[in-house]
Amino acid sequence: RSVLTGNTTGASVTVSQYDALLRLSVLDAGSPVRVFVTAGATARSANAGRDFDEIAPTGGAGAQVFLSSKLALHGTALWTFGKLTQAGQISNSTPGQYESTQTRIQAGVSLYPFGH
């Protein structure tokens, strides 16, 4: 989940995103490096009152480097494709769809309390 809130000219704007992704290892030959692909769905909304929203396919790839049996560094590149749909209940506007492609690079640390 990621949420970004800003304030321009007195109006609050919020962008929210939720990911539901599965990961499949494609290279795991007993080495401390694991390569994986990931795919799933991303739900996004933008502006005050969920003015735009969508659920779109997401895919990508990444790698993990295990520093120990319980600690790993990881990096992932993700792409989300689809259309943002303007909500119809907004007054003085015509609902529409807008092409929306998002690219993300993520890096982090994973902790496996029971080992990998």
C-alpha positions in Angstrom: 0.0 0.0 0.0 1.2 3.5 -0.7 -0.6 6.8 -0.1 0.5 10.3 -1.2 -1.4 13.3 0.1 -0.8 16.9 -1.0 -2.4 20.3 -0.7 -2.7 22.7 -3.6 -4.7 25.9 -3.4 -6.5 24.8 -0.3 -7.8 21.5 -1.8 -6.4 18.2 -0.5 -5.3 15.7 -3.1 -4.7 12.0 -2.3 -3.2 9.3 -4.5 -3.6 5.7 -3.1 -2.3 2.4 -4.4 -2.7 -1.2 -3.3 -0.8 -4.1 -4.8 -1.7 -7.8 -4.6 1.3 -9.7 -6.2 2.6 -13.2 -6.4 6.3 -14.0 -6.8 7.8 -17.0 -8.6 11.6 -17.8 -8.3 13.2 -18.5 -11.7 16.8 -18.9 -10.5 17.3 -20.6 -7.2 20.3 -23.0 -7.5 21.4 -23.0 -3.9 23.2 -19.7 -4.3 22.6 -16.6 -2.1 21.1 -14.8 -5.2 17.5 -15.5 -6.2 15.9 -14.1 -9.3 12.2 -13.9 -9.5 9.2 -12.7 -11.6 6.1 -11.2 -10.1 2.6 -10.5 -11.3 -0.8 -9.5 -10.0 -3.1 -6.6 -9.8 -2.8 -2.9 -8.6 -5.8 -0.8 -7.4 -5.2 2.9 -7.8 -7.2 6.1 -7.0 -6.4 9.7 -7.4 -7.7 13.1 -6.2 -10.1 14.0 -3.5 -13.2 11.8 -3.2 -11.7 9.0 -5.5 -12.1 11.1 -8.6 -10.2 8.6 -10.7 -9.8 4.9 -10.0 -8.8 1.6 -11.6 -7.7 -2.0 -11.1 -4.9 -2.9 -13.5 -2.5 -5.7 -14.2 1.0 -5.4 -12.8 4.1 -7.4 -13.7 7.9 -7.2 -13.1 11.1 -8.9 -12.1 13.6 -8.7 -9.3 16.4 -10.2 -7.4 17.2 -11.1 -3.8 20.7 -11.4 -2.2 20.7 -13.3 1.0 23.2 -11.9 3.5 22.3 -14.7 5.9 19.6 -17.4 6.2 17.3 -14.8 7.7 18.2 -11.5 6.0 18.1 -10.5 2.4 18.4 -7.3 0.3 16.0 -7.1 -2.6 15.2 -5.0 -5.6 12.2 -5.1 -7.9 11.1 -3.3 -11.1 7.3 -3.2 -11.6 5.1 -2.1 -14.5 1.4 -1.3 -14.2 -0.7 -1.0 -17.3 -4.3 0.1 -17.7 -6.7 3.1 -17.8 -7.6 5.5 -15.1 -11.4 5.9 -15.2 -12.9 9.2 -14.1 -15.8 8.7 -11.7 -19.2 9.6 -13.1 -20.6 11.3 -10.0 -18.3 14.3 -10.2 -20.3 17.4 -11.0 -19.5 19.5 -14.1 -17.3 16.9 -15.7 -17.6 14.2 -18.3 -16.5 10.7 -17.3 -13.6 9.5 -19.3 -10.7 7.0 -19.5 -7.1 7.9 -19.6 -4.2 5.6 -20.5 -2.0 5.1 -17.5 1.3 3.2 -17.3 3.3 3.3 -14.2 6.9 2.1 -13.7 8.4 1.6 -10.2 11.7 0.6 -8.8 11.7 -0.7 -5.3 14.6 -1.7 -3.0 14.4 -3.0 0.5 15.4 -5.5 3.2 13.5 -8.8 3.8 13.6 -10.5 7.2 12.8 -14.3 7.4 12.4 -15.1 11.1 12.4 -18.8 10.5 15.0 -18.9 7.7 14.5 -19.2 4.0 
